[in-house]
């Protein structure tokens, strides 16, 4: 015979478990697809030129785009998709409905009030990039191809971020290198986060070694900007006692980086979706050239007077 305490405990257990089951069934289920974000790679053909035979060459370099936020497909009514429950009044109606169903829906603009593909503070960006070499008529050219995309955090400041690139893909010299990149914070007045210092990295290749410039630091600069570039020279000076002395002279000659691109780079658009570009080309761009310069004069090791020009500022020139 059960004691009163065990009887009450057993009664509470039978009362609690059904209620807990109902609460568990009624609790909202987590949508892991939405929490992780939706960011996928799409085809993005880029015209790079003509090969050695004169044929045009277009490469699918890929592009990271969102697939979230679109209108959900309505729930099909009972009998939809089953021949025995057809709702079409005629064969013409059936063919018209089938054609509309097979037509891909247009990609809605971001400003249509839809939810973004990635969560707040993140963006759809490449996570796996490889460098391929294409042999063109004017010589070999390197093309960066996006393989995978993900939702990555977007810093609010201008900082250097990791960026992995694969060189010599599927060869004995395949190497993954963190070449770095600059963040893209929201700034105004024509400034942007750009690389200002690079670190040279040597990679083994079938043709001895190759030099790759990896981003080391980033700063807020204009689109066309000057960056530091150090050169060293031997300088001969004479002291007060007339003794000849040789020193190492460093001069920051500078470099002009950035671009001033303009123009429409779309070569082929979709016949149904005019806003969708299928093949892109390099846009017409103006050069970022030196605007001001400084001169550095010194006596070289062989006794000659030498002058080295250093870039003071840069500007866009068409």
Phi, psi and omega in degrees: 000133182284142175287160179303324181295313180294326179296317179293320180297318179295320179297318179295323179297314179296331180281327187280316187298317176298321179295318179297323179295320178295317179296321180293323180288329183273348180289141181295138180275141181286135177263092181296331180297320180286323183293322181282343182087161182235108184216116185228161177274136174238158178293140180211094185281136184233124179281120184253346179140204180246142178280185185292345176268356181092001180277144178291146182238122174238134184243136176280091182280345178079160177207144180269121180223159181270151175238009182261170175086353180286166178292133181288147179290128182296152180292129182290138179291165181299131179095352179292134180092353179254128182302327183288347183239042181291137180254005183274136183279339181207168177294326178296320177295321179296315180293322180295317179294322179294322179293320178292326179291324182281343181288129181291140180291143178293149179282119185283146179293163182291333185277012183273011177083012180277158179290142179292159182290325180249162181291169180298137181086011178220163182218161179277114187218162180292146175238346177220116182231137176234153181256118178249147178254129180245128180274109180256172182298323181272002177132174180290150179220140179269134180233130178271128183242128178275128178257322183220158180226159176202171176272111182250151180292144179249107179295149179275354179243165178277106182223162174276132182240152178291145178212110183272133176230141179257123178253147180055055185299135179056042174228166177298344181259017182301128183221134174256123186231140174274094181278346177077161176204166179259144179292171182234068178287159179281111180232166182234187178062029175076010180265155178211162180275113187229157177287136179240348178215137184238156178239120180286136179231131180264130178244136174290137182217168176301335178252067180066241183234158177230149183261130177238132179267116178259139180291131180252316180224155179229148179215162176279116180222173174286171183297322175249117190217164177262138176235159184286141176210110188268135171234147182242141180222156172272128180241134179256126178231157178242129180285181180295331179272005177082008180278133180284134181225138180251129181235163176261119183255127177255133180231128176274092183282340176076165175215151176260122180236172181097182181213165179227056187287153177202169177097168181266126185258008182274125179262328183217126179251158178293135182292332181266321180248095186296333181280353181265121179263130182265323182229128180249156175227166178293131182281157176294129184227149175267159185272144173266106190239162178296141177251316178233155180214160175238153180247139178237118182247135180204168178265124183281179183296327181274007176092357181275150175277126183238142179238128179242129178270138179237138181288131178263320179206168183230160179209165177273133180226129182279000000 
